Amino acid sequence: MKKRNSLRTALNLKQEDIAMLLGVSRAHWGMYEIGKRDLPPRASQLLFEMLETLETPKAMTTLTAAQRKQQNETEQQLLAQLLRENEYQQQLLTRAMAATQTKESAQLRLSILADHFGSTNSGKPKNAEAERSHKVLKTLHKPTAHHTATLLQQQIKLQTLQFQQQLLESKIKDL
């Protein structure tokens, strides 16, 4: 059985794919893999040729200059696409970080105002208006720990994206 699905494994194919390549049904191939059926002569010949081609060391290591050039161009295009996506993600994250910083600053200002309106020598607001302002500000004030944690996560993600960008740029330069 190992030999029977070695081509499928080597090419990372599904049963449907290898069956289609060999011109048999998926069920037929499945039965062949478990040793319950033989392949038709033409499918057996194709399978033999495929395995022989893959087992030849030259086939795995020798690429023509045109094939190497095409492979490099394809890799370069994929890396460039990944780099563009990385830059886009960094821009989005930078905007999100700015919004989080704005929220954190606003919460800090609300906290300062709430403390101001709520404090007097006796610990009670100075008058009814100050008391009302203090209550309103206290309901609006939320702890900034959430914003701080979010900002830290965003900074770590940005550093990761920047490191990924350096790796992509290095890989593109090496091609």
N, C-alpha and C positions, 0 to 999 in steps of 0.2 A: 504494500500500500504506500510506503514511503516513496518508492520510486515512481509510483503512479501519479502522485500529486506533487512531485518535486518541481515539475515545470510550472504548475499552477502557483506553487509557493514562491518559486524563484521570480516569477513575473508579477506576483501579488494580484492574481486574478481570482474572480469568483468562479464557481462551477459553471454558471451560465455563460461566462465569457470564454472559458476554455472549450466548452461544448460548441459554442458558436464558431470558434476558430477551426475546430476539427470537423465541423459539419454534422454533429450528432446532437441529440436532445440532452437537456440537463439531466434528466432522469437516467438516460443511458450512461452519461459520464459518471454520475453518482454511483451507479451499479458497478461500473468499471473500477472506480476508486476503491470500493470495498471488496473487489474480487469476485463479484457475482456475474459479470458479463465481460465478454471480450469486445474490443472495438472492431468496427468494420475494417477491412484491409486498407482502404484509403486513409481513414482516420489514424490507423496505426502507423502508416508510412509518414504522415504529417507529424505525428507526435515524435516519432524517431528522429526525423529531420530537425525538428525544433530542439530536442534534447541534445542532439549531436552538435548543433550550432552553438548552443549555450555552453556546452562542455569544452569546446575548443578554446584554449586560452587566448589565442589570437583574436577571436571574436569579441572577447570581453575587454581587451586592453588596447586594441588598435582602432583608432578613429582616424579617418582621413582628415586632412587639413581643413577641408570645407566643413566636415561634421564638427570638428573642434571649434571652428570659427562660429558656426551656427549655435553651438551649445553655449559658447561664451556670450554671444549676443543675447540669447534667451535669458541666461543668468543675469546679465547686466540689466535687461529690461525688468525682470522680476525684482531685482534688488532696488532699482530706481523706483518702482511702484511701491515697494515696502518703505522706502525712504520718504516718499511723498505722503504715504499714510501715516508714518511716524510723525512727520512735521505737522500734519493736520491734527493728530491727537494731542500733540504738544500745545498747539494753538487753543484747542478746545479746553484743555486742562488749565492753561494760563488764564483764560477767561473765567473759568469756574473758580480758580483760586482768588482772582480779583473780587468776584462776587462774594465769596466766603469772607474775605478780609473786610469788605464793606459791611457785611452783616455783623461780623465780630466787633468792628469799630462802633457801629450803631448801638449794639447791645451794651458796650462799655459806656458810651455816652448816656444811655438810658439809666444805667446803674448809678452813674455819678449824679444825674439829676434826681433820681429817686432818693439817694442818700442826702442830697442837699435839701430837698423839700421835706424830708422826714426827720431831719435832725434839728434839735434846739438844745438848749442847756438841759431841759428836763426830759428829753428823748421824745417829746410829742411835737407834732407840727405846730407852727406859730399861730396859725389861724385856720378857719374853715376852708378857705381857698387853698392854702398850702396842704391841708389834710387831703382834700379832694385830689389835688395834683399828685400827692404822694401815693394815694391808692391807685390812680390811673397808671402812673409810672411803674408801680410795683407789679401790676397785672401785665404790663407790656414787657417788663424786664424778664429775660430768660437767661439762665446761666450760659456763659460763653464757653464752657468746657466742650460742648458739642461742636461748636465752630472751630475750636482749637484742635480737637481730634481730627475733624474733617480736613482742616488745613494741613496738618502733619501727614495725613494719608495722601493728600494731593501732592505735597512736596516730594514724598517718597516715589510716587508714581511718575512725577516729572523727572526725577533723577534717573529712574529706570529707563524712561523713554530717551533721555539724553544719552545714556550709556548705549542703548540699542542703536541710536543714531550714529554714534561713533563707530560701532562695530560694522554697521551697514556701509558707512563711508569708507572704512578701511577695506572691507571686502570688495567694494566697487573699484577702489584704487588698485587692488591686487590683480584684478582681471585684466 
